[in-house]
Structure formats: C-alpha cells, structure tokens
Amino acid sequence: MFIWILLIAVLPAQAQVISLDQAISEALSNNLSIQIAKNQAEISSNNVTKGNAGALPSVSAGGSYSGSLTNTKLVFAGNAQPPIEVDGAQAATLSANVTARYVLFNGFLANNTFDKLKSQETLGQVQEQMQIESTLLSVINAYFQTLQIQQNLQSARSSLEISQSRFERAKLRAEFGSATNIAKLNAEVDLNNDSIAILSLEQQLANAKSNLLYLMGSQDIRDFQVEWDFDLKELDEKEELMAKSLEQNTSVLQARSNLKISETEVDLSRATLYPNLSISTAYQYNSNLSDANFISENKSSGLNGGISLSYSLFNGRQSGIQRENALINWENSRLKEEDAKSLLQIQVNNAYTSYSNEIAIYHLRKKALEVSKQNFTRSEELFKNGQITGTEFREAQLNLVNAEVQENLSKISAKLSEYELLRLSGELVSSSEL
C-alpha cells in the first residue's frame, strides 16, 4: 500500500556534485550576457585609436573613365581648315588621383576626441565588470536557493522516515488492540502530508536546478547536487568596507566615467571657438583621346597642394547652444556621481547591518536546533513508552524539521549578505577566486 511512499523516501542516485566555484567558472565561460558585455567592452577598446579620433591624415584615391563612339562633322569658319567628317569617331577620357589631407589645427578637437574615446573605453570596462558582478550574484543566489531546497528535501525525507516508522508502530498497536484506530489514522495523515511535501520540494528543486544551469550557460540538461560545505567569513570593519566601496564600487565608477566623458564633451563643444587649419596635396593624371579633333591625344600629370583656413562667424547660435547644453550635461553627471556615492553609503550601511544580524540569527538558530534535537530524542523515547500522544510526538517532529530548515536558511542568508557586501565593495569577482 505504501510502496510508492517508500520509493519517494529513497535517496536519489549519486549525481554529479557542482561546487560554487565550478558554477561561477562555467558562468564566466558560457553565460551569454557576460559574453555580450565582453564584446561591447572590446568594441570600446578597439575605438581608441588616433585615427578614429581624427588625429591622422586621410589619404584617398579616385579614378574615372568615359568613352564615346559618334559620327562627327566639323566645318570651320572662314574655311580656315578643310571640314572634318568622321564616321564612328572614338573618344576616351581617363583620370586618376591620389589625395592626402591633414588637419593642422581644429580647436583641439582630435585630442579631446581621443580623450573621450579613452573614457568610453574605461566606461566599457566598468560596464563589463557590472555585468559580470550581476551575473555572479545571480549565480550565487541561484546556487544557494538550490542548496536550501536540497537541504529542505533532505530534512523532509528524514521526517518521512520518522512518520513511516510511527505509522508502522501505530498499525501494529492497532492490530494487537493496544491502541485505537484513531492513532493509526492520524499517523497515516501525517505520513501522506510528508509525502506530499517531498513531491512539492522535488519540483521546486528541479526548477531551481534548471535556473542555475541557465545562468551557468549550460546547454545540457543534467542532474546534479550542490555542495553544502561552506563557511561564513569574517569581513572587514564597516568603515574599511565603506572606503573600499567608494573607491571600487562599479556604480560609482560608472558615474565617474560618465562625468569624465561629460568633461570632454564640454571641451569638444568649445572647438567651434577656434579656426580650422588644414593642408592637402594631390597627384593627378588625365588622358583624353579623340579621333575627331585637332588634338588626338592630350595627357597631363603632376602634383598640387594647398592650405586652407576657415572660421565660423555665425551659425544661428548652434555652437553656443551646444556649449550650454554640454555644461548642463556635465552638471547632471556631477550630480549623478554625488547621488551614486550617497546611495552607496546607505546600501553599505544597510547591508552591513543585515549581515551582522544574519550572523547573530544564525548562531541563535544553531542553538535552537540543538535544543530541538534534544527535545525530539526525548519525545521519541516517551512516545515509544506510551507516555505522550502521537500528536505531541508529531509536534516535536515538526519542530525539529522547522529548526533544521531555519538553521540552514539563516546560514545561507548570512552568506548571501556577505556576498552582497563584497559586491558593493567591488571585491566580489576577486573573492570568488576567479
């Protein structure tokens, strides 16, 4: 009758064990969001060249060819020359040129553009770091969620074994008349409830594992277990963490990079206050061929060069508006940096308080679990001797299961608070031994 219940209680076959370091390593190699962020950072890095900033000369080449086939008749005034009449006269024009141009001065536009490209490269690296941190934190949360459900399932299976033993005992006592049938039915109800709880936890665990595999970038659907063995590390004092956060936090670094870009935008907008000076040189070749002309062939080639100077006297105040807007954008970027620092200080303070509380709660839960174990052991002895009811024994059993779940949850919560503080201080990646 209860074969299916016993099958549920059997521990699963030995599956692959995945450590947190392994999960993080796979995510770094395979997670698509991280790969996209790395590609974006590479684009920002590739853009940092003098040529892309307009600081190098430009060289271009061009050429053209045209031809015609016509019937031509030429009659000259005053009969100075005899008429020329050619059927199917061919004409061809060929030209080619190579031109080099270099801007000698354009209001420091090239230098400021190069500085902007370098700032954008730094911003790209910060954004890559932010994506890595975000993904790592998601992997860590998913890993410990899987671990929590895995431990809850283990506690539920242990509880099911206890309920199974209690039911068998109640069944025998009812058969021999030493107990009422009510005790047997109560034991059976509790056994069914424990079995249902296991089915629910198994579904939750399967979902949690799928989510973790996705974050790891795994293409394979495979069963695995996660390691429970982890320690709570002692972190730096709050003041030290705060100082590190203000220096290394990626949100602050992003705001700082945007402020630097805004500064270069202001410099770029001032380029219109200066004249533009440029030089150019070109080599040209031209060839003209004609069957119906006095000159049947005309060729020329040679170098030419020049220097140009320009200055915008008035363009409808467009340049002035650009400068004003650039200053406003710089002010906004400065305010955003200040806001990022203020928000970070609150986040670090709250996270540190949460971390300290979670550590304290964990130690209390640990003591509570020891008490629950002692209470259950004593209750089990009394129940076997018939000194307490099945309801009282069930209460002790549930208290033990709840204490195990709460102790696991508090330890995991403390560990997650630890990782959040490491993220805020910009040390999450290095602390993960990557």
C-alpha positions as CSV (number, residue, x, y, z in Angstrom):
1,M,0.0,0.0,0.0
2,F,2.8,2.4,0.9
3,I,5.4,1.2,-1.6
4,W,5.1,4.4,-3.6
5,I,5.8,6.4,-0.4
6,L,8.8,4.3,0.4
7,L,10.1,4.9,-3.1
8,I,9.9,8.6,-2.5
9,A,11.9,8.3,0.7
10,V,14.7,6.5,-1.1
11,L,17.7,8.8,-1.6
12,P,18.4,9.7,-5.3
13,A,21.2,8.0,-7.2
14,Q,24.6,9.6,-6.8
15,A,24.6,12.6,-9.1
16,Q,27.4,15.0,-10.2
17,V,28.4,17.4,-7.5
18,I,28.8,21.0,-8.5
19,S,30.7,23.4,-6.3
20,L,30.1,27.2,-6.2
21,D,33.5,27.8,-7.8
22,Q,32.6,25.5,-10.6
23,A,29.2,27.1,-11.2
24,I,30.9,30.5,-11.3
25,S,33.6,29.3,-13.6
26,E,31.1,27.9,-16.1
27,A,29.1,31.1,-16.0
28,L,32.1,33.2,-16.8
29,S,32.9,31.0,-19.8
30,N,29.4,30.3,-21.1
31,N,26.9,32.9,-19.8
32,L,25.7,34.8,-22.9
33,S,25.1,38.1,-21.0
34,I,28.8,38.1,-19.9
35,Q,29.9,37.3,-23.5
36,I,27.9,40.2,-24.9
37,A,29.3,42.5,-22.2
38,K,32.9,41.4,-23.1
39,N,32.2,42.0,-26.8
40,Q,30.9,45.5,-26.0
41,A,34.0,46.3,-24.0
42,E,36.2,45.1,-26.8
43,I,34.4,47.4,-29.2
44,S,35.1,50.3,-26.9
45,S,38.7,49.3,-26.7
46,N,39.1,49.0,-30.5
47,N,37.8,52.5,-30.9
48,V,40.7,54.0,-29.0
49,T,43.0,55.0,-31.9
50,K,44.5,58.3,-33.1
51,G,43.0,57.7,-36.5
52,N,39.5,57.2,-35.1
53,A,39.9,60.5,-33.2
54,G,40.8,62.3,-36.5
55,A,44.4,63.0,-35.5
56,L,45.9,61.2,-38.5
57,P,46.0,62.4,-42.2
58,S,43.5,60.9,-44.6
59,V,44.5,59.5,-48.0
60,S,42.1,58.8,-50.8
61,A,42.3,57.6,-54.3
62,G,39.9,58.0,-57.2
63,G,39.6,57.5,-60.9
64,S,37.2,57.6,-63.8
65,Y,36.9,56.5,-67.4
66,S,34.4,57.5,-70.1
67,G,34.2,56.8,-73.8
68,S,32.1,57.6,-76.8
69,L,31.5,56.4,-80.3
70,T,30.0,59.1,-82.6
71,N,29.6,60.3,-86.2
72,T,31.3,63.7,-86.3
73,K,31.4,66.6,-88.9
74,L,33.4,69.7,-88.2
75,V,33.1,72.8,-90.5
76,F,35.4,75.7,-89.7
77,A,34.5,79.4,-90.1
78,G,36.2,81.2,-93.0
79,N,37.3,77.9,-94.5
80,A,40.5,78.2,-92.3
81,Q,40.6,74.5,-92.3
82,P,39.1,71.9,-94.5
83,P,36.0,70.2,-93.0
84,I,36.5,67.1,-90.9
85,E,34.0,64.4,-91.2
86,V,34.5,61.1,-89.4
87,D,32.0,58.3,-89.0
88,G,32.4,56.1,-85.9
89,A,34.8,58.6,-84.2
90,Q,36.1,57.3,-80.9
91,A,36.8,59.4,-77.8
92,A,38.0,58.4,-74.4
93,T,38.8,60.3,-71.1
94,L,40.8,58.7,-68.3
95,S,41.6,60.4,-65.0
96,A,43.1,59.3,-61.7
97,N,44.2,61.0,-58.5
98,V,45.6,60.3,-55.0
99,T,44.8,63.0,-52.4
100,A,46.2,63.4,-48.9
101,R,44.7,65.8,-46.4
102,Y,45.8,66.6,-42.8
103,V,44.2,68.9,-40.3
104,L,46.8,71.0,-38.6
105,F,44.5,72.6,-36.0
106,N,40.8,72.3,-35.3
107,G,40.4,73.7,-31.8
108,F,41.9,70.6,-30.1
109,L,39.1,68.5,-31.5
110,A,41.3,65.5,-32.2
111,N,42.9,65.5,-28.8
112,N,39.6,65.9,-27.0
113,T,38.0,63.2,-29.1
114,F,40.8,60.8,-28.3
115,D,40.4,61.6,-24.6
116,K,36.7,60.9,-25.0
117,L,37.4,57.5,-26.6
118,K,39.7,56.5,-23.8
119,S,37.0,57.5,-21.2
120,Q,34.5,55.4,-23.2
121,E,36.9,52.5,-23.1
122,T,37.1,52.8,-19.3
123,L,33.3,53.0,-19.1
124,G,33.0,49.9,-21.3
125,Q,35.3,48.0,-18.9
126,V,33.3,49.2,-15.9
127,Q,30.0,48.1,-17.6
128,E,31.6,44.7,-18.4
129,Q,32.5,44.4,-14.7
130,M,29.0,45.4,-13.7
131,Q,27.5,42.7,-15.9
132,I,30.0,40.1,-14.5
133,E,29.1,41.1,-10.9
134,S,25.4,41.0,-11.7
135,T,25.6,37.5,-13.3
136,L,27.8,36.2,-10.5
137,L,25.4,37.4,-7.9
138,S,22.5,35.7,-9.8
139,V,24.5,32.5,-10.0
140,I,25.4,32.7,-6.2
141,N,21.7,33.3,-5.3
142,A,20.5,30.5,-7.6
143,Y,23.2,28.2,-6.2
144,F,22.2,28.8,-2.6
145,Q,18.5,28.6,-3.4
146,T,19.1,25.2,-4.9
147,L,21.2,24.3,-1.8
148,Q,18.4,25.5,0.5
149,I,15.7,23.4,-1.3
150,Q,18.1,20.4,-1.4
151,Q,18.6,20.6,2.4
152,N,14.9,21.1,3.0
153,L,14.3,18.0,0.9
154,Q,16.8,16.0,2.9
155,S,15.1,17.1,6.2
156,A,11.7,16.2,4.7
157,R,13.0,12.7,3.7
158,S,14.2,12.2,7.2
159,S,10.9,13.3,8.6
160,L,9.1,10.9,6.2
161,E,11.2,8.0,7.6
162,I,10.1,9.0,11.1
163,S,6.5,9.2,10.0
164,Q,6.7,5.9,8.3
165,S,8.1,4.2,11.4
166,R,5.4,5.9,13.5
167,F,2.7,4.6,11.2
168,E,4.0,1.1,11.2
169,R,4.1,1.2,15.0
170,A,0.5,2.6,15.2
171,K,-0.6,0.0,12.7
172,L,0.8,-2.9,14.8
173,R,-0.6,-1.5,18.1
174,A,-4.0,-1.1,16.5
175,E,-3.9,-4.7,15.2
176,F,-3.0,-6.0,18.7
177,G,-5.6,-3.8,20.3
178,S,-3.1,-1.8,22.4
179,A,-4.1,1.5,20.6
180,T,-7.1,3.0,18.9
181,N,-7.6,3.1,15.2
182,I,-7.6,7.0,15.5
183,A,-3.9,6.9,16.3
184,K,-3.3,4.9,13.2
185,L,-5.3,7.3,11.0
186,N,-3.5,10.3,12.5
187,A,-0.2,8.7,11.7
188,E,-1.4,7.9,8.2
189,V,-2.5,11.5,7.6
190,D,0.9,12.8,8.7
191,L,2.7,10.3,6.5
192,N,0.7,11.4,3.5
193,N,1.4,15.1,4.3
194,D,5.1,14.4,4.5
195,S,4.9,12.6,1.2
196,I,3.2,15.5,-0.5
197,A,5.7,17.9,0.9
198,I,8.5,15.8,-0.7
199,L,6.8,15.9,-4.1
200,S,6.5,19.7,-3.9
201,L,10.1,20.1,-2.8
202,E,11.3,17.8,-5.6
203,Q,9.5,20.0,-8.1
204,Q,11.0,23.1,-6.6
205,L,14.5,21.6,-6.7
206,A,14.1,20.7,-10.3
207,N,13.1,24.2,-11.2
208,A,15.9,25.7,-9.1
209,K,18.5,23.4,-10.9
210,S,17.2,24.5,-14.3
211,N,17.5,28.1,-13.4
212,L,21.1,27.6,-12.1
213,L,22.1,25.7,-15.3
214,Y,20.7,28.5,-17.4
215,L,22.8,31.1,-15.5
216,M,25.8,28.9,-15.9
217,G,25.3,29.0,-19.6
218,S,25.0,25.2,-19.8
219,Q,23.4,23.7,-22.9
220,D,23.0,20.3,-21.2
221,I,20.1,19.3,-19.0
222,R,21.7,17.2,-16.4
223,D,21.0,16.2,-12.8
224,F,23.4,17.3,-10.1
225,Q,23.8,18.1,-6.5
226,V,25.3,21.2,-4.9
227,E,27.8,21.2,-2.1
228,W,26.7,22.2,1.4
229,D,30.1,22.7,2.8
230,F,30.7,26.5,3.1
231,D,31.9,28.8,5.9
232,L,31.0,32.3,7.0
233,K,34.0,34.5,6.6
234,E,34.9,37.4,8.8
235,L,34.7,40.7,6.8
236,D,36.4,44.0,7.3
237,E,35.0,46.6,9.6
238,K,32.2,48.8,8.2
239,E,34.5,51.8,7.8
240,E,37.0,49.9,5.8
241,L,34.3,48.4,3.6
242,M,32.8,51.9,3.1
243,A,36.2,53.3,2.0
244,K,36.7,50.4,-0.5
245,S,33.2,50.8,-1.8
246,L,33.6,54.5,-2.6
247,E,36.8,53.6,-4.4
248,Q,35.9,50.4,-6.2
249,N,32.1,50.1,-6.5
250,T,31.1,49.7,-10.1
251,S,28.1,52.1,-9.9
252,V,30.3,54.9,-8.6
253,L,33.0,54.0,-11.2
254,Q,30.3,54.2,-13.9
255,A,29.1,57.6,-12.7
256,R,32.7,58.8,-12.5
257,S,33.4,57.6,-16.1
258,N,30.3,59.4,-17.3
259,L,31.4,62.5,-15.6
260,K,34.8,62.3,-17.4
261,I,33.0,61.9,-20.7
262,S,30.9,64.9,-20.0
263,E,34.0,66.9,-19.3
264,T,35.5,66.0,-22.7
265,E,32.1,66.9,-24.3
266,V,32.4,70.4,-22.9
267,D,35.9,70.6,-24.4
268,L,34.7,69.3,-27.7
269,S,31.9,71.9,-27.8
270,R,34.5,74.7,-27.5
271,A,36.2,73.6,-30.7
272,T,34.0,76.0,-32.6
273,L,35.6,78.9,-30.9
274,Y,38.8,78.3,-32.9
275,P,39.6,78.4,-36.6
276,N,40.3,75.3,-38.7
277,L,43.6,75.0,-40.5
278,S,44.4,72.1,-42.9
279,I,46.7,71.2,-45.7
280,S,46.2,69.0,-48.7
281,T,48.2,67.6,-51.6
282,A,47.2,65.5,-54.6
283,Y,48.7,63.7,-57.5
284,Q,46.5,63.8,-60.7
285,Y,46.7,62.1,-64.0
286,N,44.4,62.9,-67.0
287,S,44.3,61.5,-70.5
288,N,42.0,62.5,-73.4
289,L,41.8,60.6,-76.7
290,S,39.7,61.7,-79.7
291,D,39.6,60.6,-83.4
292,A,37.7,63.8,-84.5
293,N,39.7,66.6,-83.0
294,F,42.8,68.6,-83.9
295,I,44.4,67.2,-80.8
296,S,44.0,63.4,-80.9
297,E,45.7,62.8,-77.6
298,N,46.1,65.0,-74.5
299,K,47.8,63.8,-71.3
300,S,48.7,65.6,-68.1
301,S,50.0,64.6,-64.7
302,G,51.5,66.3,-61.7
303,L,51.3,67.3,-58.0
304,N,49.3,70.1,-56.5
305,G,48.8,71.3,-52.9
306,G,47.2,73.9,-50.8
307,I,46.4,75.2,-47.4
308,S,43.0,76.3,-46.1
309,L,41.8,78.3,-43.1
310,S,38.2,78.6,-42.0
311,Y,36.4,80.1,-39.2
312,S,32.7,80.1,-38.4
313,L,31.4,83.7,-37.8
314,F,27.8,82.8,-37.2
315,N,25.7,79.7,-37.5
316,G,22.5,80.7,-35.8
317,R,23.9,80.2,-32.3
318,Q,24.0,76.5,-32.8
319,S,27.6,76.3,-31.4
320,G,26.6,78.4,-28.4
321,I,23.6,76.2,-27.6
322,Q,25.8,73.1,-27.9
323,R,28.3,74.6,-25.3
324,E,25.5,75.5,-22.9
325,N,23.9,72.0,-23.2
326,A,27.4,70.4,-22.7
327,L,27.8,72.3,-19.4
328,I,24.3,71.3,-18.3
329,N,25.1,67.7,-19.1
330,W,28.4,67.9,-17.1
331,E,26.5,69.3,-14.1
332,N,24.0,66.5,-14.3
333,S,26.8,63.9,-14.5
334,R,28.4,65.5,-11.4
335,L,25.1,65.4,-9.5
336,K,24.7,61.7,-10.5
337,E,28.1,60.9,-9.2
338,E,27.3,62.5,-5.9
339,D,23.9,60.7,-5.8
340,A,25.7,57.4,-6.6
341,K,28.0,57.9,-3.6
342,S,25.2,58.9,-1.3
343,L,23.2,55.8,-2.3
344,L,26.2,53.6,-1.9
345,Q,26.8,54.7,1.6
346,I,23.2,53.8,2.5
347,Q,23.5,50.5,0.8
348,V,26.7,49.6,2.5
349,N,25.4,50.6,5.9
350,N,22.1,48.6,5.4
351,A,24.0,45.6,4.0
352,Y,26.4,45.6,6.9
353,T,23.6,45.8,9.5
354,S,21.8,43.0,7.7
355,Y,25.0,40.9,7.6
356,S,25.6,41.4,11.4
357,N,22.0,40.5,12.2
358,E,22.1,37.4,10.0
359,I,25.2,36.2,11.7
360,A,23.6,36.7,15.1
361,I,20.4,35.0,14.0
362,Y,22.4,32.0,12.6
363,H,24.1,31.4,16.0
364,L,20.7,31.5,17.7
365,R,19.2,29.2,15.2
366,K,22.1,26.8,15.7
367,K,21.4,26.7,19.4
368,A,17.7,26.3,18.8
369,L,18.4,23.3,16.5
370,E,20.4,21.6,19.3
371,V,17.5,22.1,21.7
372,S,15.0,20.8,19.1
373,K,17.2,17.7,18.6
374,Q,17.3,17.0,22.3
375,N,13.5,17.6,22.6
376,F,12.8,15.2,19.7
377,T,15.0,12.5,21.1
378,R,13.3,12.7,24.5
379,S,9.9,12.9,22.9
380,E,10.6,9.8,20.8
381,E,11.5,7.8,23.9
382,L,8.3,9.0,25.7
383,F,6.2,8.1,22.6
384,K,7.7,4.6,22.4
385,N,6.8,4.1,26.1
386,G,3.3,5.4,25.5
387,Q,3.8,8.4,27.8
388,I,2.9,11.1,25.2
389,T,0.4,11.1,22.4
390,G,1.1,10.8,18.7
391,T,0.0,14.5,18.3
392,E,2.6,15.6,20.9
393,F,5.3,13.5,19.1
394,R,4.3,15.0,15.8
395,E,4.7,18.4,17.2
396,A,8.2,17.6,18.3
397,Q,8.9,16.1,14.9
398,L,7.7,19.2,13.1
399,N,9.7,21.5,15.5
400,L,12.8,19.6,14.6
401,V,12.2,19.8,10.9
402,N,11.4,23.5,11.1
403,A,14.6,24.1,13.3
404,E,16.7,22.4,10.6
405,V,15.1,24.4,7.8
406,Q,15.5,27.7,9.8
407,E,19.1,26.9,10.7
408,N,20.0,26.2,7.1
409,L,18.1,29.3,5.9
410,S,19.8,31.6,8.4
411,K,23.3,30.4,7.4
412,I,22.6,30.8,3.7
413,S,21.1,34.3,4.4
414,A,24.2,35.3,6.2
415,K,26.4,34.0,3.3
416,L,24.3,35.9,0.8
417,S,24.6,39.1,2.9
418,E,28.4,38.5,2.9
419,Y,28.4,38.3,-0.9
420,E,26.3,41.4,-1.2
421,L,28.8,43.4,0.8
422,L,31.6,42.0,-1.3
423,R,29.7,43.2,-4.4
424,L,29.2,46.7,-3.0
425,S,32.9,47.0,-2.1
426,G,33.9,45.9,-5.6
427,E,35.6,42.7,-4.4
428,L,33.0,40.1,-5.5
429,V,35.0,38.9,-8.5
430,S,38.4,38.6,-6.8
431,S,36.8,37.0,-3.7
432,S,35.3,34.3,-5.9
433,E,38.8,33.1,-6.8
434,L,38.3,33.6,-10.5
